[in-house]
Amino acid sequence: MDEELTELASTAATALVSAMGTDLWQGARSLMRGILPRGGRRRRELTAALDAPAPAAAGDADLVDFWTAALAQLLDQDPTIAQKMRSLTQLREQVRPGSPIQVNSATHSGEVFAVQQGHQHIVSAARSDDGEERR
């Protein structure tokens, strides 16, 4: 694969992962489905990755690597999808400069309380290691 197509795969993967957990995600996912091959095991695998329960891990280097490899493989098999892939790269340009991008995540029974452009006051009892409220 030539250098331009390799760069396109990388840029498209970054755009896709950056869209995860944002208002752009539905459009990005729709564009990706248009890029995927028709039928077959690989389409099922990549569709499952798109429909993963928590696609809010924007910025995750492992996800970018996964999608870069997948998109490079798709381009190698069918270079005619390059134009569709360029549409995916333009998603990042839809975000206005200076607009806040918020990514929230929690692991191991963690909780996320997130507010955009406002205040949030949380009052709760502290939890012990076993998850029970302490008073």
C-alpha positions, 0 to 999 in steps of 0.5 A: 500500500502506498504512503498516501493510503496508509496516511488516509487509514491512520487519519480516518481511524483517528477521526473515528475514535475521536468521534466516539462518545461525542455527537459525531458518533452516529454519523461516524458509525454510519460512514464506517458501515458504508466503508465496510465490505458487504457480508462476510466474517470481517464485516461482522467483526468490524460491525461488532467493534462499532457496536461495542457497548462503551465506544466512549474511549476517545483518544485510546491509542489501542483503539486508534491502532486497531482501526488504523490496521482494519482500515489499511487492510480494507483499503488494500483490498479495495482502494476505491473506498478511499473517497468514502474514507476521506468523508470520515476524516472530515468529521473532525473538521465539523467540531468548531475550534474552541468548542469543548470536547468532554470524555468521561469514563469510569472503571471498576464500579466507578461513577462519573458525574458529568455536566457540560457548561454548568454546575453540579452539586453532589451530596452522597455518603462515602462508600466503603470498599464493599460498596456499602454506604458509610454513615 
